[in-house]
């Protein structure tokens, strides 16, 4: 379950809103990002995410050490914190 989004752009993509803010992410990636968000929102156990999304779940490092990530492309990554069966601070970042 998603409890909150870190940025307005992520929240608008989740809600299917096309705005100047959500357009900061390539529009052709919005469906893939929405699919990942839907998977995150549906799960209660983190290990379930990799099974239902078919994408690689990874623990991030450095300034994002408290986050997990799911790759959208080699450049873009959905990130989130996972605590008590819920995702928080969900966002999409350029992460290499």
ZAMIMI-137496 format. One record per residue: residue number from 1; residue in one letter; chain; x, y, z of N, C-alpha, C, O in turn. Coordinates in pm, 1 decimal, padded with zeros to 6 digits. Layout:
<site resi="NUM" resn="a" chain="A" n_u="X" n_v="Y" n_w="Z" ca_u="X" ca_v="Y" ca_w="Z" c_u="X" c_v="Y" c_w="Z" o_u="X" o_v="Y" o_w="Z"/>
...
This chain:
<site resi="1" resn="x" chain="A" n_u="00084.8" n_v="-00117.6" n_w="00000.0" ca_u="00000.0" ca_v="00000.0" ca_w="00000.0" c_u="00089.5" c_v="00124.0" c_w="00000.0" o_u="00189.4" o_v="00128.8" o_w="00071.8"/>
<site resi="2" resn="x" chain="A" n_u="00054.1" n_v="00222.7" n_w="-00079.3" ca_u="00125.5" ca_v="00350.3" ca_w="-00082.3" c_u="00058.4" c_v="00444.5" c_w="00017.3" o_u="-00062.2" o_v="00468.2" o_w="00010.6"/>
<site resi="3" resn="x" chain="A" n_u="00138.1" n_v="00497.7" n_w="00109.6" ca_u="00083.6" ca_v="00591.5" ca_w="00208.8" c_u="00102.5" c_v="00736.8" c_w="00167.6" o_u="00020.0" o_v="00821.7" o_w="00201.5"/>
<site resi="4" resn="x" chain="A" n_u="00211.4" n_v="00767.0" n_w="00093.9" ca_u="00231.0" ca_v="00903.8" ca_w="00047.3" c_u="00334.2" c_v="00908.1" c_w="-00064.7" o_u="00414.8" o_v="00816.6" o_w="-00081.3"/>
<site resi="5" resn="x" chain="A" n_u="00329.5" n_v="01016.6" n_w="-00140.5" ca_u="00425.3" ca_v="01041.2" ca_w="-00247.0" c_u="00519.7" c_v="01152.4" c_w="-00203.6" o_u="00479.6" o_v="01246.6" o_w="-00135.3"/>
<site resi="6" resn="x" chain="A" n_u="00645.3" n_v="01140.2" n_w="-00244.1" ca_u="00744.7" ca_v="01240.8" ca_w="-00208.0" c_u="00728.1" c_v="01366.9" c_w="-00291.6" o_u="00755.4" o_v="01477.1" o_w="-00244.0"/>
<site resi="7" resn="x" chain="A" n_u="00683.4" n_v="01351.2" n_w="-00416.6" ca_u="00669.6" ca_v="01466.2" ca_w="-00505.6" c_u="00531.9" c_v="01468.7" c_w="-00571.4" o_u="00464.4" o_v="01366.4" o_w="-00583.1"/>
<site resi="8" resn="x" chain="A" n_u="00493.0" n_v="01587.0" n_w="-00613.5" ca_u="00366.5" ca_v="01604.4" ca_w="-00684.5" c_u="00369.5" c_v="01531.9" c_w="-00818.8" o_u="00268.2" o_v="01476.6" o_w="-00861.5"/>
<site resi="9" resn="x" chain="A" n_u="00486.7" n_v="01531.7" n_w="-00886.6" ca_u="00493.8" ca_v="01464.8" ca_w="-01017.9" c_u="00460.9" c_v="01316.7" c_w="-01005.9" o_u="00390.6" o_v="01261.9" o_w="-01090.8"/>
<site resi="10" resn="x" chain="A" n_u="00510.9" n_v="01251.2" n_w="-00901.4" ca_u="00481.5" ca_v="01108.9" ca_w="-00881.5" c_u="00333.3" c_v="01088.2" c_w="-00851.7" o_u="00271.5" o_v="00996.3" o_w="-00905.5"/>
<site resi="11" resn="x" chain="A" n_u="00276.9" n_v="01171.9" n_w="-00767.5" ca_u="00135.7" ca_v="01160.4" ca_w="-00733.2" c_u="00047.6" c_v="01181.1" c_w="-00856.2" o_u="-00051.6" o_v="01110.6" o_w="-00874.5"/>
<site resi="12" resn="x" chain="A" n_u="00083.8" n_v="01277.7" n_w="-00939.9" ca_u="00003.2" ca_v="01303.1" ca_w="-01059.3" c_u="00013.2" c_v="01188.4" c_w="-01159.6" o_u="-00086.5" o_v="01153.6" o_w="-01222.8"/>
<site resi="13" resn="x" chain="A" n_u="00130.6" n_v="01129.4" n_w="-01175.3" ca_u="00142.5" ca_v="01013.2" ca_w="-01263.8" c_u="00057.0" c_v="00898.5" c_w="-01209.8" o_u="-00012.1" o_v="00831.7" o_w="-01286.7"/>
<site resi="14" resn="x" chain="A" n_u="00060.9" n_v="00875.4" n_w="-01079.7" ca_u="-00021.3" ca_v="00770.8" ca_w="-01017.9" c_u="-00169.7" c_v="00793.4" c_w="-01046.6" o_u="-00243.6" o_v="00698.9" o_w="-01074.0"/>
<site resi="15" resn="x" chain="A" n_u="-00211.9" n_v="00918.2" n_w="-01040.0" ca_u="-00352.7" ca_v="00952.2" ca_w="-01061.3" c_u="-00388.8" c_v="00971.2" c_w="-01208.2" o_u="-00504.3" o_v="00999.6" o_w="-01240.1"/>
<site resi="16" resn="x" chain="A" n_u="-00291.1" n_v="00955.8" n_w="-01298.6" ca_u="-00318.3" ca_v="00970.2" ca_w="-01441.5" c_u="-00335.6" c_v="01113.3" c_w="-01487.9" o_u="-00395.3" o_v="01137.2" o_w="-01592.9"/>
<site resi="17" resn="x" chain="A" n_u="-00284.8" n_v="01208.7" n_w="-01412.4" ca_u="-00296.0" ca_v="01350.6" ca_w="-01446.0" c_u="-00179.8" c_v="01390.3" c_w="-01536.6" o_u="-00063.8" o_v="01364.8" o_w="-01504.2"/>
<site resi="18" resn="x" chain="A" n_u="-00211.1" n_v="01452.6" n_w="-01650.0" ca_u="-00107.5" ca_v="01506.1" ca_w="-01738.0" c_u="-00101.0" c_v="01656.3" c_w="-01712.6" o_u="-00195.7" o_v="01729.3" o_w="-01741.8"/>
<site resi="19" resn="x" chain="A" n_u="00010.7" n_v="01701.3" n_w="-01658.4" ca_u="00029.0" ca_v="01842.6" ca_w="-01624.9" c_u="00173.5" c_v="01880.2" c_w="-01652.8" o_u="00255.1" o_v="01795.3" o_w="-01688.7"/>
<site resi="20" resn="x" chain="A" n_u="00203.9" n_v="02006.9" n_w="-01636.3" ca_u="00343.2" ca_v="02051.5" ca_w="-01652.1" c_u="00433.8" c_v="01977.8" c_w="-01554.2" o_u="00549.4" o_v="01948.8" o_w="-01585.2"/>
<site resi="21" resn="x" chain="A" n_u="00381.2" n_v="01947.8" n_w="-01436.5" ca_u="00460.6" ca_v="01877.0" ca_w="-01335.1" c_u="00484.3" c_v="01732.2" c_w="-01375.4" o_u="00597.7" o_v="01684.8" o_w="-01369.8"/>
<site resi="22" resn="x" chain="A" n_u="00379.9" n_v="01661.3" n_w="-01415.9" ca_u="00396.9" ca_v="01519.9" ca_w="-01452.1" c_u="00475.7" c_v="01503.7" c_w="-01581.7" o_u="00536.3" o_v="01399.0" o_w="-01604.8"/>
<site resi="23" resn="x" chain="A" n_u="00475.3" n_v="01606.8" n_w="-01666.7" ca_u="00551.2" ca_v="01601.5" ca_w="-01791.4" c_u="00701.9" c_v="01613.4" c_w="-01768.6" o_u="00779.5" o_v="01605.1" o_w="-01863.8"/>
<site resi="24" resn="x" chain="A" n_u="00743.7" n_v="01632.7" n_w="-01644.4" ca_u="00886.9" ca_v="01630.2" ca_w="-01613.4" c_u="00942.2" c_v="01489.3" c_w="-01631.0" o_u="01063.3" o_v="01469.4" o_w="-01641.2"/>
<site resi="25" resn="x" chain="A" n_u="00851.5" n_v="01392.2" n_w="-01634.3" ca_u="00886.9" ca_v="01253.6" ca_w="-01665.4" c_u="00841.1" c_v="01226.6" c_w="-01808.4" o_u="00733.8" o_v="01272.3" o_w="-01847.7"/>
<site resi="26" resn="x" chain="A" n_u="00919.8" n_v="01153.7" n_w="-01886.7" ca_u="00878.6" ca_v="01125.5" ca_w="-02024.8" c_u="00739.5" c_v="01060.9" c_w="-02029.5" o_u="00712.7" o_v="00963.1" o_w="-01959.7"/>
<site resi="27" resn="x" chain="A" n_u="00652.5" n_v="01116.9" n_w="-02112.6" ca_u="00513.8" ca_v="01068.2" ca_w="-02120.6" c_u="00505.9" c_v="00921.9" c_w="-02162.2" o_u="00414.5" o_v="00851.0" o_w="-02120.2"/>
<site resi="28" resn="x" chain="A" n_u="00599.9" n_v="00875.5" n_w="-02243.9" ca_u="00594.3" ca_v="00736.0" ca_w="-02286.9" c_u="00625.8" c_v="00638.9" c_w="-02173.3" o_u="00601.0" o_v="00519.0" o_w="-02186.1"/>
<site resi="29" resn="x" chain="A" n_u="00680.0" n_v="00689.3" n_w="-02062.6" ca_u="00707.7" ca_v="00604.5" ca_w="-01946.1" c_u="00592.9" c_v="00601.0" c_w="-01845.6" o_u="00591.0" o_v="00515.5" o_w="-01757.0"/>
<site resi="30" resn="x" chain="A" n_u="00497.8" n_v="00692.3" n_w="-01858.3" ca_u="00388.0" ca_v="00699.5" ca_w="-01761.3" c_u="00314.8" c_v="00566.0" c_w="-01743.5" o_u="00288.6" o_v="00527.8" o_w="-01629.4"/>
<site resi="31" resn="x" chain="A" n_u="00280.4" n_v="00493.0" n_w="-01850.8" ca_u="00211.5" ca_v="00364.6" ca_w="-01829.6" c_u="00294.8" c_v="00264.4" c_w="-01749.2" o_u="00241.2" o_v="00195.5" o_w="-01662.5"/>
<site resi="32" resn="x" chain="A" n_u="00425.1" n_v="00255.6" n_w="-01777.1" ca_u="00511.2" ca_v="00164.0" ca_w="-01701.3" c_u="00521.8" c_v="00207.2" c_w="-01555.5" o_u="00518.4" o_v="00123.9" o_w="-01464.9"/>
<site resi="33" resn="x" chain="A" n_u="00534.8" n_v="00337.2" n_w="-01533.3" ca_u="00543.9" ca_v="00389.4" ca_w="-01396.4" c_u="00412.8" c_v="00361.6" c_w="-01321.9" o_u="00414.8" o_v="00319.0" o_w="-01206.5"/>
<site resi="34" resn="x" chain="A" n_u="00299.6" n_v="00385.7" n_w="-01387.7" ca_u="00169.6" ca_v="00359.0" ca_w="-01325.3" c_u="00155.4" c_v="00211.4" c_w="-01290.1" o_u="00100.5" o_v="00177.8" o_w="-01185.2"/>
<site resi="35" resn="x" chain="A" n_u="00203.7" n_v="00124.3" n_w="-01375.4" ca_u="00197.1" ca_v="-00019.3" ca_w="-01348.1" c_u="00279.3" c_v="-00054.1" c_w="-01223.5" o_u="00234.1" o_v="-00131.5" o_w="-01139.1"/>
<site resi="36" resn="x" chain="A" n_u="00397.4" n_v="00001.8" n_w="-01212.0" ca_u="00480.7" ca_v="-00022.1" ca_w="-01093.7" c_u="00412.4" c_v="00034.2" c_w="-00969.5" o_u="00408.8" o_v="-00031.4" o_w="-00865.5"/>
<site resi="37" resn="x" chain="A" n_u="00358.5" n_v="00155.3" n_w="-00980.0" ca_u="00285.0" ca_v="00213.2" ca_w="-00866.5" c_u="00168.6" c_v="00123.0" c_w="-00825.2" o_u="00147.4" o_v="00099.7" o_w="-00706.2"/>
<site resi="38" resn="x" chain="A" n_u="00093.8" n_v="00072.6" n_w="-00922.3" ca_u="-00019.7" ca_v="-00015.6" ca_w="-00892.5" c_u="00026.3" c_v="-00141.6" c_w="-00819.4" o_u="-00038.8" o_v="-00187.5" o_w="-00725.6"/>
<site resi="39" resn="x" chain="A" n_u="00139.8" n_v="-00196.8" n_w="-00864.0" ca_u="00194.1" ca_v="-00316.2" ca_w="-00796.9" c_u="00233.5" c_v="-00283.7" c_w="-00652.9" o_u="00201.6" o_v="-00358.8" o_w="-00560.7"/>
<site resi="40" resn="x" chain="A" n_u="00302.4" n_v="-00172.5" n_w="-00634.5" ca_u="00343.1" ca_v="-00131.8" ca_w="-00499.1" c_u="00220.1" c_v="-00109.9" c_w="-00412.0" o_u="00218.2" o_v="-00149.6" o_w="-00295.5"/>
<site resi="41" resn="x" chain="A" n_u="00118.8" n_v="-00047.6" n_w="-00467.7" ca_u="-00002.5" ca_v="-00017.1" ca_w="-00391.8" c_u="-00079.3" c_v="-00143.6" c_w="-00353.1" o_u="-00153.3" o_v="-00144.0" o_w="-00254.7"/>
<site resi="42" resn="x" chain="A" n_u="-00061.7" n_v="-00250.3" n_w="-00430.3" ca_u="-00138.0" ca_v="-00373.5" ca_w="-00406.9" c_u="-00074.0" c_v="-00467.5" c_w="-00305.1" o_u="-00142.3" o_v="-00553.7" o_w="-00249.9"/>
<site resi="43" resn="x" chain="A" n_u="00054.4" n_v="-00452.6" n_w="-00279.6" ca_u="00123.9" ca_v="-00552.5" ca_w="-00197.0" c_u="00122.5" c_v="-00517.5" c_w="-00049.5" o_u="00103.5" o_v="-00402.2" o_w="-00010.7"/>
<site resi="44" resn="x" chain="A" n_u="00143.0" n_v="-00619.8" n_w="00031.4" ca_u="00157.8" ca_v="-00602.1" ca_w="00176.6" c_u="00291.7" c_v="-00657.1" c_w="00224.2" o_u="00336.1" o_v="-00627.3" o_w="00335.1"/>
<site resi="45" resn="x" chain="A" n_u="00356.9" n_v="-00739.4" n_w="00137.7" ca_u="00488.9" ca_v="-00794.7" ca_w="00167.8" c_u="00582.9" c_v="-00754.6" c_w="00055.9" o_u="00551.1" o_v="-00771.2" o_w="-00061.9"/>
<site resi="46" resn="x" chain="A" n_u="00697.7" n_v="-00702.5" n_w="00092.3" ca_u="00791.6" ca_v="-00650.2" ca_w="-00006.3" c_u="00837.5" c_v="-00754.9" c_w="-00106.5" o_u="00852.8" o_v="-00723.8" o_w="-00224.6"/>
<site resi="47" resn="x" chain="A" n_u="00859.8" n_v="-00877.7" n_w="-00062.7" ca_u="00909.2" ca_v="-00980.4" ca_w="-00155.3" c_u="00807.3" c_v="-01016.0" c_w="-00263.1" o_u="00843.2" o_v="-01077.1" o_w="-00363.7"/>
<site resi="48" resn="x" chain="A" n_u="00682.1" n_v="-00979.2" n_w="-00243.9" ca_u="00577.9" ca_v="-01002.4" ca_w="-00343.8" c_u="00596.5" c_v="-00911.9" c_w="-00464.9" o_u="00555.2" o_v="-00947.1" o_w="-00575.4"/>
<site resi="49" resn="x" chain="A" n_u="00658.1" n_v="-00796.1" n_w="-00445.2" ca_u="00669.0" ca_v="-00697.2" ca_w="-00552.3" c_u="00742.3" c_v="-00751.2" c_w="-00674.2" o_u="00697.1" o_v="-00732.2" o_w="-00787.1"/>
<site resi="50" resn="x" chain="A" n_u="00853.0" n_v="-00817.1" n_w="-00653.0" ca_u="00929.9" ca_v="-00868.4" ca_w="-00765.8" c_u="00850.4" c_v="-00973.9" c_w="-00842.7" o_u="00860.2" o_v="-00982.6" o_w="-00965.1"/>
<site resi="51" resn="x" chain="A" n_u="00773.5" n_v="-01052.0" n_w="-00772.2" ca_u="00694.7" ca_v="-01156.9" ca_w="-00836.6" c_u="00584.4" c_v="-01099.8" c_w="-00926.0" o_u="00562.2" o_v="-01149.1" o_w="-01036.6"/>
<site resi="52" resn="x" chain="A" n_u="00515.8" n_v="-00996.6" n_w="-00878.6" ca_u="00402.6" ca_v="-00945.9" ca_w="-00956.8" c_u="00442.9" c_v="-00839.8" c_w="-01058.5" o_u="00374.0" o_v="-00823.0" o_w="-01159.1"/>
<site resi="53" resn="x" chain="A" n_u="00551.9" n_v="-00768.0" n_w="-01035.4" ca_u="00590.6" ca_v="-00663.3" ca_w="-01130.0" c_u="00679.7" c_v="-00717.5" c_w="-01240.7" o_u="00685.6" o_v="-00659.5" o_w="-01349.1"/>
<site resi="54" resn="x" chain="A" n_u="00749.7" n_v="-00829.1" n_w="-01214.8" ca_u="00841.9" ca_v="-00883.7" ca_w="-01313.3" c_u="00966.9" c_v="-00799.6" c_w="-01330.5" o_u="01043.0" o_v="-00819.9" o_w="-01425.1"/>
<site resi="55" resn="x" chain="A" n_u="00988.5" n_v="-00706.2" n_w="-01240.8" ca_u="01104.3" ca_v="-00617.6" ca_w="-01248.5" c_u="01194.4" c_v="-00640.5" c_w="-01127.6" o_u="01152.8" o_v="-00697.3" o_w="-01026.6"/>
<site resi="56" resn="x" chain="A" n_u="01315.9" n_v="-00596.0" n_w="-01140.2" ca_u="01414.6" ca_v="-00616.4" ca_w="-01035.0" c_u="01396.2" c_v="-00515.8" c_w="-00920.9" o_u="01402.4" o_v="-00394.6" o_w="-00941.6"/>
<site resi="57" resn="x" chain="A" n_u="01374.2" n_v="-00567.3" n_w="-00803.5" ca_u="01366.9" ca_v="-00485.8" ca_w="-00682.4" c_u="01506.9" c_v="-00477.5" c_w="-00625.0" o_u="01574.4" o_v="-00579.4" o_w="-00611.0"/>
<site resi="58" resn="x" chain="A" n_u="01551.6" n_v="-00356.5" n_w="-00591.5" ca_u="01685.8" ca_v="-00340.1" ca_w="-00537.5" c_u="01686.6" c_v="-00244.3" c_w="-00419.7" o_u="01608.6" o_v="-00149.1" o_w="-00414.3"/>
<site resi="59" resn="x" chain="A" n_u="01776.2" n_v="-00271.1" n_w="-00325.6" ca_u="01799.4" ca_v="-00175.8" ca_w="-00218.0" c_u="01898.6" c_v="-00074.2" c_w="-00272.0" o_u="01999.6" o_v="-00110.8" o_w="-00332.2"/>
<site resi="60" resn="x" chain="A" n_u="01869.4" n_v="00054.6" n_w="-00250.3" ca_u="01954.7" ca_v="00159.9" ca_w="-00303.4" c_u="02064.3" c_v="00196.0" c_w="-00203.9" o_u="02060.1" o_v="00156.6" o_w="-00087.4"/>
<site resi="61" resn="x" chain="A" n_u="02161.0" n_v="00270.8" n_w="-00251.7" ca_u="02278.8" ca_v="00305.6" ca_w="-00171.3" c_u="02301.8" c_v="00455.8" c_w="-00172.9" o_u="02230.8" o_v="00530.7" o_w="-00239.9"/>
<site resi="62" resn="x" chain="A" n_u="02403.1" n_v="00498.1" n_w="-00097.2" ca_u="02439.8" ca_v="00639.8" ca_w="-00093.8" c_u="02331.0" c_v="00723.7" c_w="-00030.4" o_u="02277.6" o_v="00688.3" o_w="00074.7"/>
<site resi="63" resn="x" chain="A" n_u="02298.3" n_v="00834.5" n_w="-00094.0" ca_u="02197.7" ca_v="00925.3" ca_w="-00037.9" c_u="02058.7" c_v="00863.2" c_w="-00033.3" o_u="01969.9" o_v="00914.6" o_w="00034.8"/>
<site resi="64" resn="x" chain="A" n_u="02039.3" n_v="00752.5" n_w="-00105.6" ca_u="01910.1" ca_v="00683.2" ca_w="-00108.1" c_u="01914.3" c_v="00551.7" c_w="-00031.6" o_u="01835.7" o_v="00461.2" o_w="-00060.0"/>
<site resi="65" resn="x" chain="A" n_u="02004.2" n_v="00540.1" n_w="00064.2" ca_u="02025.1" ca_v="00414.5" ca_w="00137.5" c_u="01900.4" c_v="00365.3" c_w="00211.2" o_u="01888.5" o_v="00245.5" o_w="00237.2"/>
<site resi="66" resn="x" chain="A" n_u="01809.7" n_v="00452.2" n_w="00244.6" ca_u="01688.4" ca_v="00409.8" ca_w="00315.7" c_u="01575.3" c_v="00371.1" c_w="00219.4" o_u="01463.6" o_v="00343.6" o_w="00263.3"/>
<site resi="67" resn="x" chain="A" n_u="01603.7" n_v="00368.9" n_w="00088.5" ca_u="01502.1" ca_v="00343.3" ca_w="-00012.6" c_u="01524.6" c_v="00211.2" c_w="-00084.0" o_u="01635.9" o_v="00158.9" o_w="-00089.1"/>
<site resi="68" resn="x" chain="A" n_u="01415.6" n_v="00158.7" n_w="-00139.0" ca_u="01419.2" ca_v="00050.2" ca_w="-00235.1" c_u="01387.9" c_v="00110.7" c_w="-00371.0" o_u="01330.4" o_v="00219.2" o_w="-00379.8"/>
<site resi="69" resn="x" chain="A" n_u="01425.8" n_v="00040.4" n_w="-00476.5" ca_u="01398.4" ca_v="00090.4" ca_w="-00610.0" c_u="01354.2" c_v="-00019.7" c_w="-00703.9" o_u="01391.8" o_v="-00135.9" o_w="-00688.5"/>
<site resi="70" resn="x" chain="A" n_u="01273.4" n_v="00019.3" n_w="-00802.1" ca_u="01232.0" ca_v="-00068.2" ca_w="-00910.0" c_u="01259.9" c_v="00009.1" c_w="-01038.7" o_u="01206.9" o_v="00118.5" o_w="-01058.4"/>
<site resi="71" resn="x" chain="A" n_u="01342.0" n_v="-00046.8" n_w="-01125.0" ca_u="01380.0" ca_v="00019.2" ca_w="-01249.3" c_u="01262.7" c_v="00029.0" c_w="-01346.7" o_u="01187.4" o_v="-00066.2" o_w="-01367.0"/>
<site resi="72" resn="x" chain="A" n_u="01250.2" n_v="00147.3" n_w="-01406.0" ca_u="01156.2" ca_v="00168.2" ca_w="-01515.8" c_u="01233.9" c_v="00150.4" c_w="-01646.2" o_u="01191.1" o_v="00078.4" o_w="-01736.5"/>
<site resi="73" resn="x" chain="A" n_u="01348.4" n_v="00217.2" n_w="-01654.1" ca_u="01444.6" ca_v="00203.7" ca_w="-01764.4" c_u="01582.7" c_v="00205.3" c_w="-01701.3" o_u="01595.3" o_v="00207.0" o_w="-01578.9"/>
<site resi="74" resn="x" chain="A" n_u="01685.7" n_v="00204.8" n_w="-01783.9" ca_u="01821.1" ca_v="00212.2" ca_w="-01727.8" c_u="01845.5" c_v="00346.4" c_w="-01660.0" o_u="01934.7" o_v="00357.4" o_w="-01575.9"/>
<site resi="75" resn="x" chain="A" n_u="01768.8" n_v="00447.3" n_w="-01694.7" ca_u="01785.6" ca_v="00580.2" ca_w="-01635.3" c_u="01686.9" c_v="00609.3" c_w="-01521.9" o_u="01725.4" o_v="00667.7" o_w="-01420.6"/>
<site resi="76" resn="x" chain="A" n_u="01562.3" n_v="00570.2" n_w="-01537.2" ca_u="01456.8" ca_v="00606.9" ca_w="-01442.5" c_u="01425.4" c_v="00493.0" c_w="-01346.6" o_u="01426.8" o_v="00375.6" o_w="-01383.5"/>
<site resi="77" resn="x" chain="A" n_u="01397.0" n_v="00531.1" n_w="-01222.0" ca_u="01373.0" ca_v="00432.9" ca_w="-01116.1" c_u="01261.7" c_v="00482.6" c_w="-01023.8" o_u="01262.8" o_v="00598.2" o_w="-00981.7"/>
<site resi="78" resn="x" chain="A" n_u="01166.7" n_v="00396.3" n_w="-00992.7" ca_u="01066.5" ca_v="00425.7" ca_w="-00890.1" c_u="01131.3" c_v="00391.6" c_w="-00755.6" o_u="01180.1" o_v="00280.2" o_w="-00736.4"/>
<site resi="79" resn="x" chain="A" n_u="01131.4" n_v="00487.0" n_w="-00663.6" ca_u="01191.4" ca_v="00463.3" ca_w="-00532.7" c_u="01086.3" c_v="00479.0" c_w="-00423.0" o_u="00987.0" o_v="00549.8" o_w="-00439.3"/>
<site resi="80" resn="x" chain="A" n_u="01110.9" n_v="00410.8" n_w="-00310.4" ca_u="01018.0" ca_v="00419.5" ca_w="-00198.5" c_u="01084.0" c_v="00364.0" c_w="-00073.0" o_u="01178.0" o_v="00284.8" o_w="-00079.5"/>
<site resi="81" resn="x" chain="A" n_u="01032.5" n_v="00407.5" n_w="00040.2" ca_u="01070.7" ca_v="00349.0" ca_w="00168.7" c_u="00966.5" c_v="00243.1" c_w="00201.6" o_u="00849.6" o_v="00257.4" o_w="00166.0"/>
<site resi="82" resn="x" chain="A" n_u="01008.7" n_v="00137.0" n_w="00269.6" ca_u="00916.1" ca_v="00029.3" ca_w="00305.4" c_u="00918.7" c_v="00009.7" c_w="00455.7" o_u="01021.6" o_v="-00027.0" o_w="00512.5"/>
<site resi="83" resn="x" chain="A" n_u="00805.1" n_v="00034.4" n_w="00520.3" ca_u="00794.1" ca_v="00016.0" ca_w="00665.2" c_u="00655.7" c_v="-00035.0" c_w="00699.6" o_u="00555.2" o_v="00017.2" o_w="00651.2"/>
<site resi="84" resn="x" chain="A" n_u="00650.9" n_v="-00136.8" n_w="00783.1" ca_u="00525.1" ca_v="-00188.7" ca_w="00837.1" c_u="00423.7" c_v="-00223.9" c_w="00727.4" o_u="00304.4" o_v="-00196.9" o_w="00741.3"/>
<site resi="85" resn="x" chain="A" n_u="00472.3" n_v="-00284.1" n_w="00618.7" ca_u="00382.7" ca_v="-00330.3" ca_w="00512.7" c_u="00328.8" c_v="-00222.3" c_w="00422.0" o_u="00226.7" o_v="-00242.0" o_w="00356.1"/>
<site resi="86" resn="x" chain="A" n_u="00396.6" n_v="-00106.7" n_w="00417.1" ca_u="00349.2" ca_v="00002.9" ca_w="00333.2" c_u="00467.1" c_v="00080.3" c_w="00274.0" o_u="00575.7" o_v="00085.7" o_w="00331.7"/>
<site resi="87" resn="x" chain="A" n_u="00442.3" n_v="00139.7" n_w="00157.4" ca_u="00543.0" ca_v="00221.8" ca_w="00090.0" c_u="00515.1" c_v="00368.3" c_w="00119.4" o_u="00400.6" o_v="00413.4" o_w="00117.1"/>
<site resi="88" resn="x" chain="A" n_u="00622.4" n_v="00441.7" n_w="00147.1" ca_u="00609.7" ca_v="00585.9" ca_w="00169.3" c_u="00716.9" c_v="00658.5" c_w="00090.1" o_u="00811.1" o_v="00596.9" o_w="00040.3"/>
<site resi="89" resn="x" chain="A" n_u="00702.1" n_v="00789.4" n_w="00078.7" ca_u="00796.5" ca_v="00874.5" ca_w="00005.3" c_u="00823.2" c_v="00820.3" c_w="-00134.5" o_u="00937.1" o_v="00818.7" o_w="-00181.1"/>
<site resi="90" resn="x" chain="A" n_u="00716.2" n_v="00775.9" n_w="-00201.2" ca_u="00727.0" ca_v="00718.6" ca_w="-00334.6" c_u="00758.9" c_v="00829.3" c_w="-00435.0" o_u="00699.1" o_v="00936.8" o_w="-00431.5"/>
<site resi="91" resn="x" chain="A" n_u="00854.2" n_v="00801.5" n_w="-00524.5" ca_u="00896.4" ca_v="00901.3" ca_w="-00622.6" c_u="00955.3" c_v="00831.0" c_w="-00743.6" o_u="00978.2" o_v="00710.0" o_w="-00741.6"/>
<site resi="92" resn="x" chain="A" n_u="00979.5" n_v="00907.8" n_w="-00848.7" ca_u="01049.0" ca_v="00858.4" ca_w="-00966.6" c_u="01169.3" c_v="00950.4" c_w="-00987.5" o_u="01155.5" o_v="01072.4" o_w="-00996.5"/>
<site resi="93" resn="x" chain="A" n_u="01287.4" n_v="00889.0" n_w="-00994.9" ca_u="01409.6" ca_v="00968.1" ca_w="-01007.2" c_u="01496.8" c_v="00913.8" c_w="-01119.5" o_u="01481.6" o_v="00800.3" o_w="-01164.7"/>
<site resi="94" resn="x" chain="A" n_u="01588.2" n_v="00998.9" n_w="-01162.3" ca_u="01694.2" ca_v="00956.0" ca_w="-01251.8" c_u="01804.6" c_v="00901.3" c_w="-01162.9" o_u="01865.8" o_v="00976.4" o_w="-01086.8"/>
<site resi="95" resn="x" chain="A" n_u="01831.0" n_v="00770.4" n_w="-01171.6" ca_u="01924.1" ca_v="00702.8" ca_w="-01080.9" c_u="02007.1" c_v="00604.6" c_w="-01159.9" o_u="01953.7" o_v="00509.2" o_w="-01216.4"/>
<site resi="96" resn="x" chain="A" n_u="02136.5" n_v="00626.6" n_w="-01164.6" ca_u="02224.8" ca_v="00534.8" ca_w="-01239.1" c_u="02322.0" c_v="00469.8" c_w="-01146.7" o_u="02404.4" o_v="00389.5" o_w="-01190.3"/>
